[in-house]
Every structure is written in C-alpha cells, then in structure tokens.
Amino acid sequence: MKPPSTQWQVVIVLIIVALIGAVVVVGGLGIGTQSRPVPPGPKGEVGCTLEARICPDGTAVGRSGPNCEFAPCP
C-alpha cells in the first residue's frame, strides 16, 4: 500500500485545523458571560443567567435584581 499523496495530506491538515478553530470559537463564545446581566430590554427588564447557589441548609437560590446578584440564603 503506498502512502497518501501530498495533496491529500494538505487537505487532511486543513480539515483538522478548521475543526480545532471551530471548537475554539464556539467555546470562546461563553467566556465571561456566566454572571453578567443581559442588556435591558425595551421596558427596562433585565435577564439573569440561570445559575444557582447552594445554601448551607441545602436549599438553592438564584440570581435576581438589576445586578443579577444571588438572592440571600433563607
């Protein structure tokens, strides 16, 4: 069996580079957005990310308010 031609090797390398680049771009889209509020809508409402903090008593609280801060534990 003879080895693949140089042209095929170049194509394979380009496909691998494109896949790695796509993973980096898609993965980078979420960086830094975990705790930032969404910009206010037309009526001034703010959307917060859906995260939860587990309190010492085992209950969970989410983010709320204009700064999307965690609600106090009960």
KOLGURO-115139 format. One record per residue: residue in one letter; residue number from 1; y, x, z of N, C-alpha, C in turn. Coordinates in nm, 2 decimals, m for minus. Each point is the difference from the previous one (the first is absolute). Layout:
<nodes>
(node a; NUM; (Y; X; Z); (Y; X; Z); (Y; X; Z))
...
</nodes>
This chain:
<nodes>
(node m; 1; (m0.12; 0.09; 0.00); (0.12; m0.09; 0.00); (0.12; 0.09; 0.00))
(node k; 2; (0.09; m0.02; m0.09); (0.12; 0.08; m0.01); (0.11; m0.06; 0.09))
(node p; 3; (0.09; 0.08; 0.05); (0.11; m0.04; 0.09); (0.10; m0.09; m0.08))
(node p; 4; (0.07; m0.09; 0.08); (0.10; m0.08; m0.07); (0.11; 0.08; m0.06))
(node s; 5; (0.06; m0.05; m0.11); (0.11; 0.07; m0.07); (0.12; 0.01; 0.09))
(node t; 6; (0.09; 0.09; m0.04); (0.12; 0.02; 0.08); (0.09; m0.12; m0.01))
(node q; 7; (m0.01; m0.08; m0.10); (0.08; m0.12; m0.02); (m0.04; m0.10; 0.11))
(node w; 8; (m0.13; m0.02; 0.02); (m0.05; m0.09; 0.10); (0.03; 0.05; 0.14))
(node q; 9; (0.00; 0.13; 0.02); (0.04; 0.05; 0.13); (0.14; m0.03; 0.04))
(node v; 10; (0.09; 0.01; m0.10); (0.14; m0.03; 0.02); (0.02; m0.15; 0.03))
(node v; 11; (m0.07; m0.09; m0.07); (0.00; m0.14; 0.02); (m0.04; m0.04; 0.14))
(node i; 12; (m0.11; 0.06; 0.04); (m0.06; m0.02; 0.14); (0.10; 0.04; 0.11))
(node v; 13; (0.06; 0.12; m0.02); (0.10; 0.05; 0.10); (0.12; m0.09; 0.00))
(node l; 14; (0.05; m0.05; m0.11); (0.12; m0.09; m0.01); (m0.04; m0.13; 0.07))
(node i; 15; (m0.12; m0.05; m0.02); (m0.04; m0.13; 0.07); (0.00; 0.02; 0.15))
(node i; 16; (m0.05; 0.11; 0.05); (m0.01; 0.03; 0.14); (0.14; 0.01; 0.06))
(node v; 17; (0.09; 0.07; m0.07); (0.14; 0.02; 0.05); (0.07; m0.14; 0.00))
(node a; 18; (m0.02; m0.08; m0.10); (0.06; m0.13; 0.00); (m0.05; m0.09; 0.12))
(node l; 19; (m0.13; 0.01; 0.03); (m0.05; m0.08; 0.11); (0.05; 0.05; 0.13))
(node i; 20; (0.01; 0.13; 0.02); (0.06; 0.05; 0.12); (0.14; m0.04; 0.01))
(node g; 21; (0.08; 0.01; m0.10); (0.14; m0.04; 0.00); (0.01; m0.15; 0.03))
(node a; 22; (m0.08; m0.08; m0.05); (0.00; m0.15; 0.03); (m0.02; m0.02; 0.15))
(node v; 23; (m0.10; 0.07; 0.06); (m0.03; m0.02; 0.14); (0.12; 0.05; 0.08))
(node v; 24; (0.06; 0.11; m0.03); (0.12; 0.04; 0.07); (0.11; m0.10; m0.01))
(node v; 25; (0.03; m0.05; m0.11); (0.11; m0.09; m0.02); (m0.03; m0.13; 0.08))
(node v; 26; (m0.12; m0.06; m0.02); (m0.03; m0.12; 0.07); (0.00; 0.02; 0.15))
(node g; 27; (m0.05; 0.11; 0.05); (m0.01; 0.03; 0.14); (0.14; 0.02; 0.06))
(node g; 28; (0.09; 0.06; m0.08); (0.14; 0.03; 0.05); (0.08; m0.12; 0.01))
(node l; 29; (m0.04; m0.11; m0.07); (0.09; m0.12; 0.01); (0.01; m0.06; 0.14))
(node g; 30; (m0.10; 0.02; 0.08); (0.00; m0.06; 0.13); (0.06; 0.09; 0.11))
(node i; 31; (0.03; 0.12; m0.03); (0.05; 0.09; 0.10); (0.14; m0.04; 0.04))
(node g; 32; (0.02; m0.01; 0.13); (0.13; m0.03; 0.06); (0.04; m0.15; 0.00))
(node t; 33; (m0.10; m0.09; m0.04); (0.04; m0.14; 0.00); (m0.07; m0.08; 0.11))
(node q; 34; (m0.08; 0.07; 0.09); (m0.07; m0.07; 0.10); (0.08; m0.07; 0.10))
(node s; 35; (0.12; 0.05; 0.04); (0.07; m0.06; 0.11); (0.15; m0.04; m0.04))
(node r; 36; (0.03; 0.01; m0.13); (0.13; m0.04; m0.04); (0.01; m0.14; m0.04))
(node p; 37; (0.10; m0.07; 0.04); (0.01; m0.14; m0.04); (0.03; m0.01; m0.15))
(node v; 38; (m0.05; m0.11; m0.06); (0.03; m0.03; m0.14); (0.15; m0.04; m0.01))
(node p; 39; (0.07; 0.04; m0.10); (0.14; m0.04; m0.01); (0.02; m0.15; 0.01))
(node p; 40; (0.11; m0.04; 0.06); (0.03; m0.14; 0.02); (0.00; m0.08; m0.13))
(node g; 41; (m0.06; m0.12; 0.01); (0.00; m0.09; m0.11); (0.14; m0.07; m0.02))
(node p; 42; (0.01; m0.10; m0.09); (0.12; m0.06; m0.02); (0.06; m0.08; 0.12))
(node k; 43; (m0.08; m0.04; 0.09); (0.04; m0.07; 0.12); (0.01; 0.08; 0.12))
(node g; 44; (m0.02; 0.13; m0.02); (0.01; 0.10; 0.11); (m0.13; 0.02; 0.08))
(node e; 45; (m0.10; m0.07; m0.04); (m0.13; 0.02; 0.07); (m0.06; 0.14; m0.03))
(node v; 46; (m0.07; 0.05; 0.10); (m0.06; 0.13; m0.02); (m0.16; m0.01; 0.02))
(node g; 47; (m0.07; 0.07; m0.09); (m0.15; 0.00; 0.01); (m0.04; 0.13; 0.06))
(node c; 48; (m0.09; m0.01; 0.10); (m0.05; 0.12; 0.07); (m0.15; 0.03; m0.05))
(node t; 49; (m0.04; 0.12; 0.02); (m0.14; 0.03; m0.03); (m0.09; m0.06; 0.10))
(node l; 50; (m0.13; m0.03; m0.05); (m0.09; m0.07; 0.09); (m0.09; 0.10; 0.08))
(node e; 51; (0.07; 0.06; 0.10); (m0.07; 0.10; 0.09); (m0.01; m0.07; 0.13))
(node a; 52; (m0.09; 0.05; 0.08); (m0.02; m0.05; 0.14); (m0.01; 0.12; 0.10))
(node r; 53; (0.06; m0.02; 0.12); (m0.02; 0.09; 0.10); (m0.09; m0.06; 0.11))
(node i; 54; (m0.09; 0.07; 0.04); (m0.10; m0.05; 0.11); (0.07; 0.04; 0.13))
(node c; 55; (0.01; m0.11; 0.08); (0.06; 0.02; 0.13); (m0.10; 0.04; 0.10))
(node p; 56; (0.04; 0.05; 0.12); (m0.10; 0.04; 0.10); (m0.09; m0.11; 0.05))
(node d; 57; (0.04; m0.12; m0.01); (m0.09; m0.11; 0.04); (m0.09; m0.05; m0.11))
(node g; 58; (0.00; 0.07; m0.11); (m0.09; m0.04; m0.11); (0.06; m0.09; m0.11))
(node t; 59; (0.11; m0.06; 0.03); (0.07; m0.09; m0.10); (0.07; 0.08; m0.10))
(node a; 60; (0.04; m0.06; m0.11); (0.07; 0.07; m0.11); (0.13; m0.07; m0.03))
(node v; 61; (0.10; 0.08; m0.03); (0.13; m0.05; m0.03); (0.04; 0.06; m0.14))
(node g; 62; (0.08; m0.08; m0.08); (0.04; 0.05; m0.13); (0.15; 0.04; 0.00))
(node r; 63; (0.05; 0.03; m0.12); (0.14; 0.04; m0.02); (0.08; m0.13; m0.02))
(node s; 64; (0.12; 0.00; 0.05); (0.09; m0.12; m0.02); (0.14; 0.05; 0.02))
(node g; 65; (0.09; m0.09; m0.03); (0.15; 0.02; 0.01); (0.05; 0.07; m0.12))
(node p; 66; (0.14; 0.02; 0.00); (0.06; 0.06; m0.12); (m0.03; 0.15; m0.02))
(node n; 67; (m0.05; 0.07; 0.11); (m0.03; 0.14; m0.02); (m0.15; 0.02; 0.00))
(node c; 68; (m0.08; m0.11; m0.01); (m0.14; 0.01; m0.01); (m0.07; 0.08; 0.11))
(node e; 69; (0.05; m0.01; 0.12); (m0.05; 0.07; 0.12); (m0.12; m0.08; 0.06))
(node f; 70; (m0.09; 0.07; 0.06); (m0.11; m0.07; 0.07); (0.05; m0.09; 0.11))
(node a; 71; (m0.05; m0.12; 0.01); (0.03; m0.09; 0.11); (m0.05; 0.06; 0.13))
(node p; 72; (0.06; m0.03; 0.11); (m0.05; 0.05; 0.13); (m0.14; m0.05; 0.03))
(node c; 73; (m0.07; 0.08; 0.07); (m0.13; m0.05; 0.05); (0.01; m0.10; 0.11))
(node p; 74; (m0.09; m0.10; 0.00); (0.01; m0.10; 0.10); (m0.03; 0.05; 0.14))
</nodes>
